[in-house]
Amino acid sequence: MTIKTVSTTPYTDQKPGTSGLRKKVPVFQQKNYAENFIQSIFDSLEGFEGQTLVIGGDGRYYNREVIQLAVKMAAANGFGRVLVGRGGILSTPAASNVIRKYKAFGGIVLSASHNPGGPTEDFGIKYNIGNGGPAPEKITDAIFARTKSIDSYRIAEVEDVNLDHEGTQEIEGMTVTVIDPVADYAELMEQLFDFDAIRRLLAGGFRVVFDAMSAVTGPYAKEILENRLGATKGSVLNFMPLPDFGGHHPDPNLVHARALYETMMAEDAPDFGAASDGDGDRNLIIGKGIFVTPSDSLALLAANAHLAPGYAKGLAGIARSMPTSGAADRVAEKLGIGIYETPTGWKFFGNLLDAGLATICGEESAGTGSNHVREKDGLWAVLLWLNILAVRKESVLDIVEQHWATYGRNYYSRHDYEEVDTEAANGLMANLRDQLATLPGKSFGALTVETADDFAYNDPVDQSVSKNQGIRILFEGGSRVVFRLSGTGTSGATLRVYIERFEPDATRHDIDTQEALADLIAVADEIAGIKSRTGRDAPTVIT
């Protein structure tokens, strides 16, 4: 084998965030930058000699180049087989499924999720372990430690792999198989959901619109929704993955998917609207005349999951990230199953799913999924919604309002302050931590603080402890405000403020969300000093 050992020097900024290493493309294009990180992944693993590695990405700019590096470095480091999606394409949930189905040692997923793509935009690399999920902190910590001392990397000196044709090739003793990126995933969805019932729903005139946002979910949605389920041709919009996502921001929220929202609010709106993000793990759900918040969607999917064949036997439990609203908690209580509150980051759900403690998981940041893979899954959520609608034969609006009448409504909103000066953001969080001991008992108008803490998670499976996961301020009566710095951005800091109020009275379920939360929003600024410390008069994005 023609293996070259290349001398290198460490970079100091390769600490993985919530889900892998994310930087601007020009950063990754620096000499040996991507190579250093990939070699650090391999150096932090044991026992992969001759094993299978899955490689794929969301098709964003620089995806193909790094795939070629990863393939050649996998060969040089002793992997026996690589599975890579045709064209370098694998959605994040599809990659998780391929790892699990083919019992791979792990996978390298190239994506910056919902962040913009292009020559000066975002890129990312993360490692998924053998269960298909993101590497836990003990592995990402080891990878980061290795990046600080790495002095060489290994790479096979061979021609680039042909990524555009399915089939098997050999690289100096390692097998490279280019696979259909959609087929295995579509097969899994057919096992979980009643495709016949959904076909009948769509054949009866039920109209669906899905915006793939020129991102990775396009080929999956086109194949499943239009080709297999019979949705009208053209139901899947922006289905061609583009390196720059067509110049748009592939984040399925009410700002970046505004056109879809306006379509769904029109008098002649389709019955069901949805979107997914850059790498296919997030979702946006909008019924005719109603936006379903991700927190509500998690609760609704859990309450109705038994209507789909894959979940007919019921759920073992529900897991949610700490900032996600408590709507799912009341569903779990009624079903008599466990509810688990974890830090943000899908990796924290992995142990619960592997141990059989949870079946459905969700995050307020538009991510929901189940034990079918170990990632959140945007198209899965869309198909479960369609299965529920096909069985219940009611509108999205009716189903949501009936849910609120049964369980109460959690008014909920997230305010994002993006690209805040990092020092200012850290100062704001430090100031909040300094107040934690003195906040309980304080009143702000009609609101009185009951408890305040910096959330820490004790994993019930492996007993690991994760500290400093977000500042929680809980008020008497069940309202709360949560402050957290996001780990998914690439420039400055993103301050996320989560505001929640529980309303059990069904006669008060039709208030505008921002109006219902107005006093909590004001108190959040008063306690944290958001305007004075960040210089921002308003959030960048409200969801």
N, C-alpha and C positions, 0 to 999 in steps of 0.2 A: 504494500500500500504506500502511496506517495503522501506522506504526512509531513507537514511543515509546522515547526514550532516557532512562533513569532514572538519576539520580545515586545513587551508593552509596559506602560506605566499606569498607575491607578488614576481614576477620576474620583473626586470626593463627593459627588452629588448623585450617587446611584442608589439611594435608599428607596426601596419600593414603598408605594403609598397604600391606599385602601385595596387596590387590586393591580399590583405590578408597578413597573417603572414607567412613568409618563413624562415626556419632555417634548419640546418643539423638534420638528424634523431636523433643522440645522444642528441641533445638539447631538442627535443620533448620528448625523453625518460626519461628526468629528472623527479623526483618525482613531480607529480601534474602539470607539465608544460602544457600539453594539456588540462587537466581538468580546470586549471585556465582560459585559454583563452576561452574555450567553455562556461564556466559559466559567464565570462565577456560579451560574446555575449548576452546570455539570460538576464543578468542583465541590459543590455543597451536597451532592447526592451520592448514594452508595448502591451498589448491586445492580446497575443497569447494563452491564456487559452483555451484549447479544440481545437485549430487550427491544421492545417497540416504543417509538416516540411518535406522537401525533404533532403535526405542525400545520398551522393555518392562521388566517387573519381576516379582517373585515374588508380588505381591498383598498384601504386608504393609501395615500401617497407614501411610498417607500416600503410598502408591504412585500413586493416581489423581491426586492434587493435583499432584505433581511431574511426572507425565507431561504434564499440561496445560501446565505452565510450559515444559517442554522442547520440546514441539511448537510453542508460540507463539514461543519464542526461536529455534528452528531456522528458522522462517519469516523472522523479523526479521534473521537473520544470513546468509541467502542460500542455504540448502539448497533444492533443487528438489523433493524428495520425501521423505516420511517413511512408513515402514512400522511399524505398531504392532500388537501382539497384541490380539485381542478382549478387552475387559475390562481392558486394560492388562497382560495376562498374557503372559509369555514366560519359560520356564525359561532359565537361563544357557546351557546347551548348545544349546537351541533357538534362542536369540538369535544365538549364534555361527554356527549353520547358516544362518539367514536372511541374515546379513551375507554369508556366502560364496556362497550360492546366487544371491542377487540382485545380487551384485557391488556391495554398498553401500560407501560411503566409510568407514563405521564405525558404531558403535552406542553408545547410552547405556543401560546396564543398571542398574536400580534394585533393589538388594538388599543385605542385610547377611548373606547366605549362611545359615549355620546358627545365627545369633544369634536371640534371642527377638524377637517383634514385638508391637506394641500402642502405645497412646498415649504411654506413658513408656518404651518399649523402643527397639529399634535400627532404624536406617534407613541406607541407603548408596547412593552413586552412583559408578559407575565408567565409564570410557570404554574401548571395545574398538576396535581398529584394523581396517583393511580385510581382514586375514587371518582375522578373527573372534576373535582372541585379545585378552587384556588389554593395555593400552598398556604399552610398555616403559618403563624408568626414565627415559630421556631425555625422554619425553613427560610422564610424571607429575611429573618435576622441573620441567619448564617450566610445567605447570599450577599447581603450588604457588607458583612464583615469581610467576606472574601474580596469584594470589589475594592476594599481599601488596601489590600496587600498584593493583589494579583501582579505577576511580573511576566506572564506569557500566556498565549492561548494556542490551541491546536486546531489545524484546519487541513482538510484534504485538498490537494491541488488538482482539481478536476474541472471539466467543463460544467457550465450551468445545467441543471436539470430542466427538461421540457415539462413545464407545469400545465400546458394547455391540452394535453391528451391523456386520457385515462390509460393506465397500464403500468407495468413494472419495468424499472430500470435498475442497473447495478452501479454503485459507486464504490469502487475499490473494496468489494467484499460486503457492503451494506446494501440491502434491498430498499429501493424507493418506490412506493406504490402510490400513484396519483388516483384518487378516488372521486366518484361523483359526490359533491358536497351536500347534495339535497337528499339522496335516496334513503340513507339510513335513518335520517331524522323523520322524513315523511312516513316511513314504515312504523316508527315508534309512535307517532301521533295517531295512526290508524288503530293501533292497539289500545290506546287510552280513551279515544272518543268514539261516539256513535256517528260515524260518517254518513250512514244511511239516513238518520234523523236530520242531520244538518243539510244533506242533499234535498230532502223533502221540504225543509224550511225555505231553502233558496229557490227551489223550483216553484214554490207557491207565491213567488213575487217579493219575498223578503229581500231588501236591498242592502248590500254591504259596500263600504268603501274603506280601503286600507292604504295608508300612505307609508311606503317603505323608505321615504326620505332619501332616495338615491343611495341607499346603504345596503348592508349585507342581507337583510331579510327579504329583499325583493325576489330573488329566485325561489326562495322557500315559499313565500306567500303566493307567488304566481302559480307554482306547481300545485300547492295544496288547495288554495281557495278557488282558483279558476279551473285548473285542469282536473283535479280529483273531486272537488265538491260541487262544481258547476256554477260558481258565481259568474255573473255576466262578465264577458271579456271587457277589460278596462276597469274592473273594480279595484285592481291593485295599481296604485299610482306610483310613479317614480321608482319602478322596479329594477332598473339597471344600476348596479353598484358602480359608483364613480369615485376616482381617487380623491376628489375634493368635495364629494357629496353634492355636486352641482353648485358649489359655492354657498350652500346653506349649512346651517348648524343642525346636525342630526340628533337633536334632543327632543323627544316626543312630549313636549309640554305646551301649555296654552300660549306661549310666546312664539316658539319656533314652529309650531304646527297650527298657527293661527288660522290659516286658510281652511284646514280641516274642521276646526271648531266652528267657523262661520258657515261652512257647508252644512254642518249638523244642526245649527240653530235656525236654519231657514225653514219656511213653511213646507217646502217640498223636499225636505231633507230625507236622505236614506234612513233606513231603520237602525243601522249600526255602523259606527265609525271607529277606526282604530289606527294606530301608528306604532312603529318600532324605531329603535335608535341605530347608531352606527354599527354596533356589533351584534345586534339582535337580541339583547337580553332585557331590554326595558319595553314597556308598553304604555300606550295611551288608550283609554276606553271612553268613548262618547256615544251616548244613545241619542235618539232624536229629541232634541230639546234639553238634554242633561249631560253635563260632564261628570264622570264618576271619578272621584279622587282615588289615587292609588291605595290609600288606607281603607277606604270604603270597599274598593274592588277586592282587596285581600279578604275582608270580612264576608263579603257577598259570595265570593268563590268558595270559601271554606264552608259556608252555610249550605251551599247548593251542590257541592262537589259530588255528592252521592248520586246525582242524576247522570253522571258520566260513568261508563263501564269500568274505567280504570280505577275509580274511587267508590264503587258501589258498596264495598264492605265497610265504608266509613274511614275516618281519619284517626291516626294514632295521636296526633297533637298538632298544634299550630305554633309556629315561631315567627316572631317579628323583631325588627330592629328597634332599639329603644326610642328613636325619634318618631317612629310610626305610631299613629293614633291607637288608642285602646279599643277601637271598634271590634277588632278580632278577639279581644279578651272576653267579651260578652258572648260571642259565638261559642268559644271554647267552653265557657262556663255552662251554657245551655246544653251543649253536646256531652258534657261530662268528660272532657279530654284535657290534656295538659296544654298550658300556654307558656311559652318561653320568650323572654325578653333578652336580646343579645346586643352587642355593639353593632354599629354599621359595618357592613362588609360581608359578602356572601360566605366567605370562608368560615364564619362563626356558625353557620347553619350546618356545615358538613358533618360535624360530630353527632348532632342531634338526628340528622337523617340517617347516617350510617348505623346509629344505635337503635333505630326504629322508634324514637321518641316523638318525632314530628313527621308529618306527611306533606303539609303545605306551609310555605314560608313566604314572607314578603317584607318589602321595605317601602317607605313612603316615597322614595325616589323613583317610583314607577317600575320597581322590580318585583315580580311574583314568580313563583315556581313551586315544584314539588319534588318528591323523591325519585322522579323519573330520570333526572340528571342531577348534577351538583352545581348548577349555575341557575341564576334567574333566567326566565325564558319568555320573551315577549310574545311570540306566536302561539306558544302553549296557552298563555292567558287568553288570547283572542279565541282560540278554538274551544276552550272550556266555557267561555261566555256564550259562544254560538251553540254549544251543546245544551247549556242551561236554557237558552232562549228557545231552542227547538223543542225541548220537553215541556217547558212551562207554558209556551204559547202566549206569553205576555210581553209587553214592551219593556225596554230597559228602564224607562221612567217608572212604570208600575212596579217592577221588581225592586227597585231602589227604595221607593216610597213605602212599600210594604215592609221592607227590611227595617227602615227607620222606625216605623210604627211598632214593630216587634221589639227591637233592641235599643231604641233611642238613637239620636244623631250626634256624632262627634263633629262639630264644626272645627275645621282644621285647615291650616295654611302654612306654607313655608316661604320665608322671605330670604332670598339669596343676595348677598352683597359680594359681587365678584371682583377679583383683582384688587383687593384691598391691600394697602401696604402691609407687608408681613409683620413688621415690628409693631405697627398699630394694632393689628389683629391679635397678636400674641399678648400685647399689653391689655387689651380688652378682656381676654380670657383670664389673665392673671388677676386682674382687678375683680372679676366675678368670683374667682376662687377665694380671694381674700375676704369676700363678703359672706361666704357660705355659713359661717358660724353665727353671724348676727342677723341674717335675714328671717329665720323662723319667728313668727309672731308679729312681724311688721305688717302694717296695713298701708295699702295704696288705694285710696278711695274705698270702694266696696270690696276690694280684694285683699285678703289676708294670707300671707305666706304660711303654709303649713310645714313644709320641709324643703330643704335645699341641699343638693349634694353634687359631687362629681362622680358620674356613673362608673361603677366597676362591675365587671362580669366574672362570675365564678362558673366555669364550664362544668356542668353536671356529669360529663362523660370522662374527661381527662383531668379534671380539677385544676386546669390552668386558670390563671387570673389575668384579666386585661383591665388596666386602670386608665383613668383620665379619658373616658370615652364620651364626655359631653356634660355640660352643666345643666342640671335639672332644677327648676323652681316650680314647686307644686303648691297650688293655692287651695284653701278650704273650698269644698264643693266639687273638686275634681278637675278644675282647670289647671293648665300648666304652660310653662314656656321653657324651651330647651335651646341652648346655645352650643354650637359645635363648629370647629374648623374642618372643612372638607379636605379629603385626601385625594381628590380626583382631578384637580386643576393642574395647570402647568405654569401659570404666571401669578405671582403674588399669592395672596390667600383668599379663599372663599369663606366668608362667614355665613353660616346657615342659622336662621332663627325659626324655630318651629313653635307655632301657637295653636293651642287646642282648648276647646270648651265642650263639655258633654251637656247635651240638652235632652232630657227624657220626655218633655212635654211635646206631644205630636202637633199641637196647635202652634208651636214655635219652630217648626222644621222648614219653613219657607223664607227665612231671613237671609239676606245677602251675607255671604261668608265673612267678608271683610268688615261689614257692619256688626255682625255678631261677635267679632273678635276685637273690635276697636279699642276697648278699654285695656285688654291684655297687650295689644300692640304698643299702646302708649306706655304701659308699665314696663314692658321689655326694654324700651329705649331709656326710660328713666333709670332703671336698675343698671343697665349695661353701659349707658352713655354712648350709644351707637353713633349718633350724629356727631357728637363732640369728638369722639375718638377716631372715627373713620373719615369724617368730613363728608359723609354721604347723607343727602336729604331723603333719599328713598332707596328701596331695594332695586337691584338690577333686574331681578326676575321674581315674580310672585306666582306661586303655584298652590 
